[in-house]
């Protein structure tokens, strides 16, 4: 499934989280159709991104693997880790598909942001990267936060210390 999605993901803007995953596919492990279980219930993962131009988000998305259940919450935070917008608790639905959630159109300005994703169980699966050396090879800034479902405002994450979870989150513009 992932190999068939990589051309699709490359249509996202070059600074989006999926593009980071695609760009590093050759050197980092990305789980296939069976994905991998969410490591810890109620834990959130955050990835710092840079947005080089004004961008409007109308949907968030993620890629479900073949075991689903529980609820996700996905959002974007400003550089100070204050929440801008999130999906709210959303039931995971449809195995092996891209799941999207509509949000109010939200314009963000150029700058640094954090994409956050949290899940309330540790049994369902999504497609995500796992790169034990991702911070050394890409400079990616990856963070985590315990007891963070639903996503909190503000976020109070700490640097990831094990596993280096790189969630695949889609930031989808209007009329996509």
C-alpha positions in Angstrom: 0.0 0.0 0.0 2.7 2.5 0.9 4.5 2.2 -2.4 1.3 2.8 -4.3 0.7 5.9 -2.1 4.0 7.5 -2.5 3.2 9.0 -5.9 -0.1 10.3 -4.4 1.7 11.8 -1.4 4.2 13.6 -3.7 1.3 15.8 -4.9 1.2 17.4 -1.5 3.3 20.6 -1.1 7.0 19.9 -0.7 7.1 21.0 2.9 4.3 18.8 4.1 4.8 15.9 6.5 4.0 13.3 3.8 6.7 14.7 1.6 9.2 14.4 4.4 8.2 10.7 4.7 8.4 10.2 0.9 11.8 11.9 0.7 13.3 9.7 3.3 11.6 6.4 2.2 14.9 5.0 0.9 16.8 5.4 4.2 14.1 5.0 6.8 11.5 2.4 7.5 7.9 3.1 6.6 5.4 0.5 7.7 3.5 -1.2 4.9 -0.2 -2.0 4.7 -0.3 -3.6 8.1 1.2 -0.5 9.7 2.1 -0.7 13.3 0.2 -0.3 16.5 0.1 3.1 18.2 2.8 2.8 20.8 0.9 4.1 23.8 -2.7 5.0 24.4 -3.4 8.7 24.8 0.2 9.7 23.6 0.6 12.5 21.2 3.4 12.9 18.6 4.5 16.2 17.2 6.6 17.0 14.1 7.9 20.5 13.4 7.4 21.7 9.9 8.2 24.9 8.1 5.5 26.5 5.9 7.2 28.8 3.3 4.0 30.5 2.0 0.5 31.3 3.1 -1.5 28.1 3.2 -5.1 27.2 4.0 -5.9 23.9 5.7 -9.5 22.6 5.1 -8.9 19.0 6.1 -6.5 16.8 8.1 -5.8 13.2 7.1 -3.9 10.1 8.0 -3.5 6.6 6.4 -5.3 3.8 8.2 -3.6 0.4 8.2 -5.5 -2.9 8.3 -6.4 -2.9 12.1 -8.6 0.1 13.1 -10.4 1.3 16.2 -10.4 4.0 18.8 -10.2 7.7 18.1 -7.6 10.1 16.7 -7.2 13.8 17.2 -5.0 15.8 14.7 -4.1 19.4 14.8 -1.6 22.1 14.1 0.2 24.3 16.6 2.0 27.6 16.2 5.7 28.0 17.0 4.8 28.6 20.7 2.9 25.3 20.8 -0.5 27.1 21.0 -3.2 25.1 19.2 -4.5 26.7 16.0 -7.0 24.1 14.9 -7.7 20.4 15.4 -10.1 17.8 14.3 -11.4 16.8 17.8 -11.9 13.2 18.7 -12.6 11.3 15.4 -13.4 7.6 15.2 -10.9 5.7 13.0 -12.9 4.4 10.0 -12.0 2.3 7.0 -9.1 -0.1 7.0 -6.2 0.5 4.5 -7.5 3.9 3.4 -6.7 7.5 3.7 -9.0 9.0 6.3 -9.8 12.7 6.1 -11.6 15.0 8.5 -13.0 18.4 7.5 -12.1 21.4 9.7 -13.0 25.1 9.3 -10.7 26.6 6.6 -7.8 28.0 8.5 -5.1 30.2 6.9 -1.6 29.9 8.3 1.2 32.3 7.5 4.8 31.4 6.6 6.8 30.1 9.6 7.4 27.1 11.8 4.5 25.0 13.1 4.0 21.7 14.9 1.6 19.0 13.5 0.2 16.9 16.3 -1.6 13.6 16.3 -2.9 11.6 19.3 -4.8 8.3 19.6 -6.8 7.0 22.6 -5.8 3.3 22.2 -2.7 1.3 21.6 -4.3 -1.5 19.5 -5.2 0.1 16.1 -2.7 0.9 13.4 -1.8 3.7 11.0 0.9 4.1 8.5 3.8 5.9 10.0 7.6 6.1 9.7 10.0 4.8 12.3 13.5 6.2 11.9 15.9 5.5 14.7 18.3 8.0 13.2 15.9 10.5 11.7 17.0 13.5 13.8 20.6 12.9 12.9 20.0 12.4 9.1 17.2 14.8 8.4 17.3 17.4 11.2 13.6 16.6 11.9 12.4 17.8 15.3 10.2 15.1 16.7 8.3 15.4 20.0 5.9 13.4 22.2 3.6 14.0 25.1 2.0 11.5 27.5 -1.7 11.9 28.5 -2.4 14.1 25.5 -5.8 12.8 24.2 -7.5 14.9 23.2 -4.8 17.1 22.0 -4.1 19.8 24.6 -3.8 23.5 24.3 -1.1 24.4 24.7 1.0 21.4 23.9 3.8 20.6 26.4 5.9 18.0 24.5 9.3 16.7 25.2 11.8 15.5 22.5 11.2 11.9 21.4 13.8 9.6 23.1 13.0 6.2 21.7 11.5 4.9 18.5 11.4 8.3 16.8 7.8 8.1 15.5 7.2 10.1 12.3 3.4 10.2 11.8 2.1 10.6 8.3 -0.4 13.5 8.5 -1.9 15.2 5.5 -2.6 19.0 5.6 -5.2 19.3 2.9 -6.1 22.6 1.1 -9.6 23.5 0.0 -10.9 22.0 -3.3 -8.4 19.2 -3.2 
